[in-house]
Amino acid sequence: MCSGNNGGDGLVAARHLYHYKYQPSVYYPKQPKNELYQRLTVQLKDLGIPFITDFHAALKETHQVIDAIFGLFSTDPLRAHIDMIRQVLASPGPYANLSQLLSRL
């Protein structure tokens, strides 16, 4: 997830998935100082939703990836992570873009 609005939407999506009895995990390499996102992060941790650090290992164990990355500027320090994640997500596998999912509601 990114640190902008898409990242916040991803945190909320993880919380909803948990309440619908799914078992989400969150890859959130750059956690912003924004109070709202910090509170969402605390909520997820209080629910026991894991925050993972090894994206490649988690990808091998997942049934679905929901991308909440897009929208970052290329000058963002997280850029190296974004390129790696997009490369992984370009390969065939379980993948959905959160912005596309939300546009269908």
Long-range contacts (C-beta under 8 A, 24 or more apart in sequence): 1-26, 1-27, 1-28, 1-68, 1-69, 2-30, 2-68, 2-69, 2-70, 2-71, 2-72, 2-78, 2-82, 3-30, 3-31, 3-32, 3-34, 3-37, 3-72, 3-76, 3-78, 4-71, 4-72, 5-71, 6-68, 6-69, 6-70, 6-71, 6-98, 6-99, 7-32, 7-37, 7-68, 7-69, 8-34, 8-36, 8-37, 8-40, 9-68, 9-98, 9-99, 9-102, 10-66, 10-68, 10-98, 11-37, 11-40, 11-41, 11-44, 11-68, 12-40, 13-66, 13-68, 13-98, 14-44, 14-49, 15-40, 15-43, 15-44, 15-47, 15-49, 18-44, 18-47, 18-49, 24-49, 25-49, 25-50, 25-51, 25-52, 25-58, 25-62, 26-50, 26-51, 26-52, 27-51, 27-52, 27-53, 27-55, 27-58, 27-85, 29-53, 29-78, 29-81, 30-76, 30-77, 30-78, 30-81, 55-84, 55-85, 55-88, 56-88, 59-88, 59-93, 62-94, 63-94, 64-94, 64-95, 64-96, 65-89, 65-93, 65-94, 65-95, 65-96, 66-96, 66-97, 66-98, 66-101, 67-95, 67-96, 67-97, 67-98, 68-98, 70-97, 70-99, 71-99
